[in-house]
Amino acid sequence: MSQPFDPAQLREGSPHPRGSTCVDGGVNFAIFSAHATKVEVCIYDDAGTTEIGRVTLPEYTDEVWHGFVPGLGPGTRYGYRVHGPYEPLAGHRFNPNKLLMDPYARAHVGELVWGPELFGYIVGHPDGDLSYDERDSAPFVPKCVVVDSRFEWKQPAAVRVPWDRTIVYETHVRGFTKQHPAVPEHLRGTFAGLAHDAVIEHIRGLGVTSVELLPIHTFLNQPFLTEKTLTNFWGYDTIGFFAADPRYFAEPVIDEFKAMVDRFHQAGLEVILDVVYNHTPEGNEMGPTLSFKGIDNASYYRLMPSDGEEMGPRYYINDTGTGNTLNLSHPRVLQMVNDSLRYWVTEMHVDGFRFDLATILGREPHGFDEGGGFLDSCRQDPVLSSVKLIAEPWDCGPGGYQVGGFPPGWAEWNDHFRDTVKSYWKGDENSVPALGQCLTASGDKFNHRGRRPWASVNFISAHDGFTLADLVSYNEKHNDANGEGNRDGHGDNRSWNCGAEGPTDDAEINALRARQQRNMLATLLLSQGTPMLLAGDEFGRTQQGNNNAYCQDNAISWVDWSLPESPAGASLMRFVQQLTHLRATLPVLRRGRFLNGDWNEALGVKDVTWLNPASEEMDSEHWDDPHLRCFGMLLDGKAPVSGIKRRAADVTVLLVFNAWEGAVEFTLPPREDGVAWTAVLDTAAKTHELQTDPPENDSPAEYQPGDVYVVTGRSLLMFTAPAA
């Protein structure tokens, strides 16, 4: 608090904007509730432990309660008590004994302490959630903080990397720097640690463009985790959509987040936030009352329709699998989410969002609707339509799998790419036709309504599932550390341990594992679409076979920074740098139009040609061969790059894939100009140096059209030919 306040000086204030806003020597409070009868603001001391004043908001305008309190300022700790009917059967769960967190709070202080006082009903009562608990929850909940939004940006202009040049790098604020030797110990695991020069240098050096952070909004640890001395490490349980979690600050000032974004922007890197607007940690009817449930349960959540005595608004629609579903069909809830997104763009300068369980956000009462309110609002909003919007296009509800179903302007995680690439390099039969689609940005799913190849966000590993190194080291998940008897986590990993489960001293197995990692990385970074790389995969990070490390705030999840110093890790990292360099310098690898393989009669060119090992164009007999493992993909640099019927003058690229265990002889295709093919990449090579900086007197190998190249078993090759 800046100074003592006098509740007698209370004024009407304004219903706009929502939340707590410093203005004219005081703070304006505004909170939406359509069904409340009274709203109180409780003011706390600097420690957030003692209530020093309480104010009843005097005005109610358009279902928004508001009031202005002179004398308050930045740093004020507060919470709400909201009065109204406690009628669970009608969907109302008001209980003013429960201190509530402001949905629009910009910062929080203190930790949530689980106890029966947090619940609106009496835990253990025979009537369950129909009972009413009168105990005060204030000592157990975090307090909201009034903030000063002023900040001097060194790089105020947005980075805005074009989609066709985007390479996403997914990481975790805490896990990425917790063991980084160059980061001072007190900064490790924080926004300040992520902004350290050594961290920025590593990320920039990889050639990625956009850092996607796992959820940083204020989140909670659920009781079942704390009871097992585990934690909600990933953070997918947001309770505050406008605030960064206090655990990620070295100092409790939101400027630290802004300084991190500013530093990334100075380095030319985008910052993308993984956001969770689909549910909250308040759970179902047996969950706690922390914020939304006590402010206006019937508005904020999707409740069951009345169906006799069995169902009704006492219960929650659970399309998220977490107990509740946020109701974005309600205009005020939709407004809150959009206000939150705009805040992070305009005030915090982030460059885009990845939406967890995004199908939820497109749901209306009748199901998923690509013309639903939220998706329409993003398309027309001048702020949100200018940043990157990435959907995780599935949820747990009916019709929840919607890959390719989002509207223009959106990119989507493409799990079809992930599963297909894994299956192909594992050696599964009948995987080549699906791989062909994936290599060309899954046009079968995304090529409609003018969408572009970048709409397919391709990935092989992400926070959820095996790391790349574990994908080639384990046949089975090993999640025993999670305390769930290894029952959690996905069972269909499409992994292959190459002959031994887990770490081994067998040199042949380790060599094969290294090559398989290179194969999948090359497939990812040389495919059409937008590639996403999981942090640490560039040098072989392992989670010891855990494919669901959501609760592991320890060495299982933390990036091991000794790996880049090892010969294997350093070699793999150089290989990734080579791939990102090739992608950046060869436009044919990131076309803005979907490749369709049609012959352009006027220009005498075909954008993509599929070849068998004899360099013959593949036909249906080849595609239908379940045993096909080796094939070529010829990307002609002369193919038009836009709707203008004009030849391009880009380098032509030949990619050769061989998932067969043995060597295959591949005939290099003819060239109309007779120009030689240059061998640029071979995942079977023992060393990996950037082709642009070869050792002195060491020129890339050249091969004539018609030459036969022996392709090592389980390897990927790349050849280039200059423009004619």
Sequence and secondary structure as in RCSB ss.txt:
>XXXX:A:sequence
MSQPFDPAQLREGSPHPRGSTCVDGGVNFAIFSAHATKVEVCIYDDAGTTEIGRVTLPEYTDEVWHGFVPGLGPG
TRYGYRVHGPYEPLAGHRFNPNKLLMDPYARAHVGELVWGPELFGYIVGHPDGDLSYDERDSAPFVPKCVVVDSR
FEWKQPAAVRVPWDRTIVYETHVRGFTKQHPAVPEHLRGTFAGLAHDAVIEHIRGLGVTSVELLPIHTFLNQPFL
TEKTLTNFWGYDTIGFFAADPRYFAEPVIDEFKAMVDRFHQAGLEVILDVVYNHTPEGNEMGPTLSFKGIDNASY
YRLMPSDGEEMGPRYYINDTGTGNTLNLSHPRVLQMVNDSLRYWVTEMHVDGFRFDLATILGREPHGFDEGGGFL
DSCRQDPVLSSVKLIAEPWDCGPGGYQVGGFPPGWAEWNDHFRDTVKSYWKGDENSVPALGQCLTASGDKFNHRG
RRPWASVNFISAHDGFTLADLVSYNEKHNDANGEGNRDGHGDNRSWNCGAEGPTDDAEINALRARQQRNMLATLL
LSQGTPMLLAGDEFGRTQQGNNNAYCQDNAISWVDWSLPESPAGASLMRFVQQLTHLRATLPVLRRGRFLNGDWN
EALGVKDVTWLNPASEEMDSEHWDDPHLRCFGMLLDGKAPVSGIKRRAADVTVLLVFNAWEGAVEFTLPPREDGV
AWTAVLDTAAKTHELQTDPPENDSPAEYQPGDVYVVTGRSLLMFTAPAA
>XXXX:A:secstr
  S   GGG B   S SSEEEEETTEEEEEEE SS SEEEEEEE TTS SEEEEEE  EEETTEEEEEEET  TT
 EEEEEEE  EEGGGTEE  TTS B  TT S EES     GGGSSS TT TTGGGS      GGGS EEE     
   SS S     GGG  EEEE HHHHHTT TTS GGGTTSHHHHTSHHHHHHHHHHT  EEEES  EEE   HHH
HTTT    S   EEEEEEE GGG SSS THHHHHHHHHHHHTT EEEEEE  S  TT STTS  SSHHHHHHHHH
B B   BTTTBSTTSB  TTSSS  B TTSHHHHHHHHHHHHHHHHTT   EEEETTGGGGGEETTEE TTSHHH
HHHHH TTGGGSEEEE    SSTT   TT S TT EEEEHHHHHHHHHHHHT TT HHHHHHHHBT HHHH STT
  GGGEEEES  SSS  HHHHTT SS   GGGTSTT SS S      TTSSS    HHHHHHHHHHHHHHHHHHH
HSBSEEEEETTGGGT   TT S  TT  STTTS  TTGGGSHHHHHHHHHHHHHHHHHHH GGGG SS     EE
TTTTEESEEEE TTS B  HHHHT TT  EEEEEE TTS SSSS       EEEEEEE SSS EEEE    TT  
 EEEEEETT S    TTS  TT    EE TT EEEE SSEEEEEEE   
